[in-house]
Amino acid sequence: MREKLKTVSFIVLWLSGCLYAQVVGNDYADDNLDIFLLPKSAALGGADMALDRSAQPLGNPANLPTDSMREVSLSYADYFQNTYSTSSVSYMGPIDGRSAIGISISYLLVPGIELYSDTVIPANVPTASASDILLRVGYGFTLLQLSNTVAVNAGAAINAERLGLIDYTGYEIGADGGVNFLFDFRQIAANAAAGLTVNNMTTSYIRWSGDYQEYAYPHVYLGLGWHQAIPYLYGEYSLHYVSPDLLSNEGVNTTDNITDSSGSETVPATQSIKSNPSLLLSSARWGAEYTLMKVVSVRVGLNDGYFSFGGGIHFLRNRASIDLAYLQNDLAPTYKLSVTYRWF
């Protein structure tokens, strides 16, 4: 019991340190991780952080031991009419009855970037490509089993990333962590979860060619989830919520355009949850899912004012599934597709 208390104390101190860390860095160094979400999470607006078991970036590693089955997923997404694309492969599986591991490799490709100046366009326009490769290894374990209906999980993940631009190459290393409280309400066939996820808890370090380096700020998110079966409707539903960054380190997501004193232009005005608590609702991620007879799922989400939709088909006694997501955007919609297989 003493060792468990030591572990809990360490996690509390670690989370407190992240809340008060002062690091010079870049608000936008890790602003693209949403593009690696699997279709199920993307359709829910990325709001399923509390209940979702995922090896992908932005997932809470504390959720890895919540399922005893092994799982492999392959996914592909096309952005802005094939302007660029992402693909990934991930694996999750138990180590023993109280711990599990998750591994994912994600790839972003931006092909056919035309290289010419604004004034001279050659007959044969040369092109180049940019890419991003992200490896994530996560570990989660049951920290405390307080009763048959209440458990506390914890976890951590290491991220290694290679960013290949046309003229520069960058290498990033960082770590994420999380804790999750799980509640089982068996009398009403429901379960709930509440957790904290800390991204870049080590202020991820990025080293670029040309002797340039930067840091990605830490982010702390609160996730809430509720799942319940509805026997008389032959289905089950889930509701999801994820707060905006509690540290207000999300760059443009924490600003609002205001007019300067001259009235001639707009300038960003940084907002924080402390000064504007309504951001906990207006800038949050929301999601809802309904599954009929464990065969067909329908999902909807809201993130930063944009709706997302999706669904899934489950077969082979829920061991295999195909998931699809549709994401709204000002330029063009995005489609995501994944195939998943589960086994003991």
CORQUIKA-V489459 format. One record per residue. SS is DSSP state (2 for helix, 1 for strand, 0 for the rest). D_LAST is the distance of its C-alpha to the last C-alpha in whole Angstrom. Layout:
# CORQUIKA-V489459
ss->SS d_last->D_LAST
ss->SS d_last->D_LAST
This chain:
# CORQUIKA-V489459
ss->0 d_last->31
ss->2 d_last->34
ss->2 d_last->31
ss->2 d_last->29
ss->2 d_last->32
ss->2 d_last->33
ss->2 d_last->30
ss->2 d_last->31
ss->2 d_last->34
ss->2 d_last->33
ss->2 d_last->31
ss->2 d_last->34
ss->2 d_last->37
ss->2 d_last->34
ss->2 d_last->34
ss->2 d_last->38
ss->2 d_last->39
ss->2 d_last->37
ss->2 d_last->39
ss->0 d_last->42
ss->0 d_last->42
ss->0 d_last->45
ss->0 d_last->44
ss->0 d_last->46
ss->0 d_last->43
ss->1 d_last->43
ss->0 d_last->42
ss->0 d_last->40
ss->0 d_last->38
ss->0 d_last->35
ss->0 d_last->36
ss->0 d_last->34
ss->2 d_last->30
ss->2 d_last->30
ss->2 d_last->30
ss->2 d_last->26
ss->0 d_last->25
ss->0 d_last->22
ss->2 d_last->23
ss->2 d_last->22
ss->2 d_last->23
ss->2 d_last->26
ss->2 d_last->27
ss->0 d_last->27
ss->0 d_last->29
ss->0 d_last->27
ss->0 d_last->28
ss->0 d_last->24
ss->0 d_last->24
ss->0 d_last->23
ss->0 d_last->20
ss->0 d_last->19
ss->0 d_last->16
ss->0 d_last->17
ss->0 d_last->18
ss->0 d_last->21
ss->0 d_last->24
ss->0 d_last->26
ss->0 d_last->22
ss->0 d_last->22
ss->2 d_last->20
ss->2 d_last->20
ss->2 d_last->18
ss->2 d_last->15
ss->2 d_last->14
ss->2 d_last->14
ss->0 d_last->10
ss->0 d_last->7
ss->0 d_last->5
ss->1 d_last->6
ss->1 d_last->9
ss->1 d_last->12
ss->1 d_last->15
ss->1 d_last->18
ss->1 d_last->22
ss->1 d_last->25
ss->1 d_last->28
ss->1 d_last->32
ss->1 d_last->35
ss->0 d_last->38
ss->0 d_last->38
ss->0 d_last->37
ss->0 d_last->39
ss->1 d_last->36
ss->1 d_last->32
ss->1 d_last->29
ss->1 d_last->25
ss->1 d_last->22
ss->1 d_last->19
ss->1 d_last->16
ss->1 d_last->13
ss->1 d_last->11
ss->1 d_last->9
ss->1 d_last->9
ss->0 d_last->12
ss->0 d_last->12
ss->0 d_last->13
ss->0 d_last->15
ss->1 d_last->15
ss->1 d_last->13
ss->1 d_last->14
ss->1 d_last->15
ss->1 d_last->17
ss->1 d_last->19
ss->1 d_last->22
ss->1 d_last->25
ss->1 d_last->28
ss->1 d_last->31
ss->1 d_last->34
ss->1 d_last->37
ss->1 d_last->39
ss->1 d_last->43
ss->1 d_last->45
ss->1 d_last->48
ss->1 d_last->51
ss->0 d_last->54
ss->0 d_last->56
ss->0 d_last->58
ss->0 d_last->61
ss->0 d_last->60
ss->0 d_last->58
ss->0 d_last->58
ss->0 d_last->58
ss->0 d_last->55
ss->0 d_last->53
ss->1 d_last->50
ss->1 d_last->47
ss->1 d_last->44
ss->1 d_last->41
ss->1 d_last->39
ss->1 d_last->35
ss->1 d_last->33
ss->1 d_last->30
ss->1 d_last->27
ss->1 d_last->25
ss->1 d_last->23
ss->1 d_last->21
ss->1 d_last->20
ss->1 d_last->19
ss->1 d_last->18
ss->1 d_last->18
ss->1 d_last->19
ss->1 d_last->23
ss->1 d_last->24
ss->1 d_last->23
ss->0 d_last->26
ss->0 d_last->26
ss->0 d_last->23
ss->0 d_last->24
ss->1 d_last->25
ss->1 d_last->23
ss->1 d_last->24
ss->1 d_last->21
ss->1 d_last->23
ss->1 d_last->22
ss->1 d_last->24
ss->1 d_last->23
ss->1 d_last->26
ss->1 d_last->27
ss->1 d_last->29
ss->1 d_last->31
ss->1 d_last->33
ss->1 d_last->36
ss->1 d_last->38
ss->0 d_last->41
ss->0 d_last->44
ss->0 d_last->46
ss->0 d_last->44
ss->1 d_last->41
ss->1 d_last->39
ss->1 d_last->36
ss->1 d_last->34
ss->1 d_last->32
ss->1 d_last->31
ss->1 d_last->29
ss->1 d_last->27
ss->1 d_last->26
ss->1 d_last->26
ss->1 d_last->25
ss->1 d_last->24
ss->1 d_last->25
ss->1 d_last->23
ss->1 d_last->24
ss->1 d_last->23
ss->1 d_last->26
ss->2 d_last->24
ss->2 d_last->28
ss->2 d_last->28
ss->0 d_last->24
ss->1 d_last->24
ss->1 d_last->23
ss->1 d_last->25
ss->1 d_last->24
ss->1 d_last->27
ss->1 d_last->27
ss->1 d_last->29
ss->1 d_last->28
ss->1 d_last->30
ss->1 d_last->30
ss->0 d_last->32
ss->0 d_last->33
ss->0 d_last->35
ss->0 d_last->37
ss->0 d_last->35
ss->1 d_last->37
ss->1 d_last->38
ss->1 d_last->41
ss->1 d_last->42
ss->0 d_last->45
ss->0 d_last->48
ss->0 d_last->48
ss->1 d_last->47
ss->1 d_last->44
ss->1 d_last->43
ss->1 d_last->40
ss->1 d_last->38
ss->0 d_last->38
ss->0 d_last->36
ss->1 d_last->34
ss->1 d_last->33
ss->1 d_last->32
ss->1 d_last->31
ss->1 d_last->28
ss->1 d_last->28
ss->1 d_last->26
ss->1 d_last->26
ss->1 d_last->23
ss->1 d_last->24
ss->1 d_last->24
ss->1 d_last->27
ss->2 d_last->26
ss->2 d_last->30
ss->2 d_last->29
ss->0 d_last->26
ss->1 d_last->24
ss->1 d_last->23
ss->1 d_last->25
ss->1 d_last->25
ss->1 d_last->27
ss->1 d_last->27
ss->1 d_last->30
ss->1 d_last->30
ss->0 d_last->34
ss->0 d_last->36
ss->0 d_last->36
ss->0 d_last->38
ss->0 d_last->40
ss->0 d_last->41
ss->0 d_last->40
ss->0 d_last->39
ss->2 d_last->42
ss->2 d_last->43
ss->2 d_last->41
ss->2 d_last->43
ss->1 d_last->47
ss->1 d_last->49
ss->1 d_last->52
ss->1 d_last->55
ss->1 d_last->59
ss->0 d_last->61
ss->0 d_last->64
ss->0 d_last->66
ss->0 d_last->64
ss->0 d_last->63
ss->0 d_last->60
ss->1 d_last->56
ss->1 d_last->55
ss->1 d_last->51
ss->1 d_last->52
ss->1 d_last->49
ss->0 d_last->47
ss->0 d_last->45
ss->0 d_last->43
ss->0 d_last->46
ss->0 d_last->49
ss->0 d_last->47
ss->0 d_last->45
ss->0 d_last->44
ss->2 d_last->42
ss->2 d_last->39
ss->2 d_last->39
ss->2 d_last->41
ss->0 d_last->39
ss->0 d_last->36
ss->1 d_last->33
ss->1 d_last->32
ss->1 d_last->29
ss->1 d_last->28
ss->1 d_last->25
ss->1 d_last->25
ss->1 d_last->22
ss->1 d_last->24
ss->0 d_last->22
ss->0 d_last->18
ss->0 d_last->20
ss->1 d_last->22
ss->1 d_last->23
ss->1 d_last->26
ss->1 d_last->27
ss->1 d_last->30
ss->1 d_last->31
ss->1 d_last->34
ss->1 d_last->34
ss->0 d_last->38
ss->0 d_last->40
ss->1 d_last->37
ss->1 d_last->35
ss->1 d_last->32
ss->1 d_last->30
ss->1 d_last->27
ss->1 d_last->25
ss->1 d_last->21
ss->1 d_last->20
ss->1 d_last->17
ss->1 d_last->16
ss->0 d_last->13
ss->0 d_last->13
ss->0 d_last->12
ss->0 d_last->10
ss->1 d_last->13
ss->1 d_last->16
ss->1 d_last->19
ss->1 d_last->21
ss->1 d_last->25
ss->1 d_last->27
ss->1 d_last->31
ss->1 d_last->33
ss->0 d_last->36
ss->0 d_last->39
ss->0 d_last->43
ss->0 d_last->43
ss->0 d_last->40
ss->0 d_last->37
ss->1 d_last->33
ss->1 d_last->30
ss->1 d_last->27
ss->1 d_last->24
ss->1 d_last->20
ss->1 d_last->17
ss->1 d_last->14
ss->1 d_last->11
ss->1 d_last->7
ss->1 d_last->4
ss->0 d_last->0
